[in-house]
Amino acid sequence: MAIANDSQQPTTVSKNFPVKPKLKPKPRNLSQTPESKYWSSFKPQQIPGLVSSINSIVFSPTTPHLFAATHSASLTLFSSLTLEKHSTISSFKDVVTCSSFRPDGSLLAASDLSGLIQVFDVKSRTPLRRLKSHTRPVRFVKYPFLDKLHLVSGGDDGIVKFWDVAGESVVLDLFGHKDYVRCGDCSPVNGDMFVTGSYDHTVKLWDVRVEDSKSVMEVNHGKPIEDVMFLPSGGLIATAGGNSVKIWDLIGGGKMVYSMESHNKTVTSVCVGRVGNESGEEAMQYRILSVALDGYMKVFDYGKMKVTHSMRFPAPLMSVAFSPDCMTRVIGTSNGTIFAGRRKKKENVESGIENFWSLGRVETQKPMLRPTYFRYFQRGQSDKPSEGDYLVVRPKKLKLGEHDKLLKKFRHKEALVSVLNGKNPENVVAVMEELVARKKLMKCVSNLDNEELGLLLSFMQKHSTVPRYSGLLIGLMEKVLEMRAKDIRTCDVLKGHIRNLKRSVEEEIRVQQLLQEIQGIISPLLRIAGKR
């Protein structure tokens, strides 16, 4: 029975399937072309902290090639060498849309959504000219090639304007676009010609020498134009609209040469880049750099008609610019971040050896003294600097008066009382003018007690008739008498000050009347003497 039971039990066969361990992904070592290595050498460095979208980026044509970025109602200048903020211009009432450096790099023109164009001095950041003629937002402004006296602008009113900057007047109004004018560029070979792009899908070529103010040529991109630019030869232009960048031959009558459609979303900006050598020298190999809302930057070789490099960024891209010295590339995004990349120069060792043998001798330089050297501490403070030393001069500290310190702490009443206790009337009037600018003078007067009010009345009695101060003090006197009338009636000391003040004013009026009588006597004699 036991044998039978054993034979009736089912037999189970177990099979093991070995599980292969997960393999780690191997890095793909793609072979990079020399040009791809060149564009990858621009290591992107983020510059955060700017408000809203970066609508426009433009480089100064002169060294050290500052670049200007427009964002919100501000325009910020950055150094292309250190990629740090240089200065900020905030004298705008609306969102800044575009900027353009003058060919000599000393002036900067900027436009905003209020329709105003302002011209600034780059060093002092002071507005020199205000150009107001557009009735709608201005979308682009540009200095012509080698022209320091004129500007080109276009905006949502569909009008292109050619400005005389010095006279703040419009030289030409160019009509022809049927929709918003969004972009434009000036010819690099002729200062009288420029192109403009519009949302009516057309790009128009203008010549200010044409009398009837009509466009010389027109091409149709097929999509709303976001950006347009001349290529360095001056005979080709590149237009950006939709997801394509198209190249047009102006010399050939506006014929389309090529259409590059490698972006997935709208192309927002294009610029010309140059491929530089590893030693830092410039090469005559131009490329078109395009950015789009898909976050990609594409490099297009329009000589071979192919995309040679592509790079992705973590945000929609709005603007792109490339420095004239081929060392800095800047890209602006829609979230207020700038991706700025700078390429390092490689020292040419071979050329240094050649120079060594060609010169035949090497000038020996004195070793620089360092803090670790014993002779560094033996020089003494009276040691005179040599020609190669860099002198660091400490600026002298400006000593502030007591009233200035109180004004910096916004203690307005104490500042006024402090300066009234002094003996310098110029300081008193200066503090009063500062309080007027801060709209705090009347509040300070209302908070003065009787003793402090007596100081104020005594000062006005002494100096209200002085011509330099009378303009401010006489108006202040009326306000004080009106505000503190009750306190003056109840205090005998204040009444005495008012009597003295009245006496000095009456004396001044009497003197002025005598002077008018003398003037009436002398003026006929002067006329008679003049006729002779």
Disulfide bonds with the S-S distance in Angstrom:
none
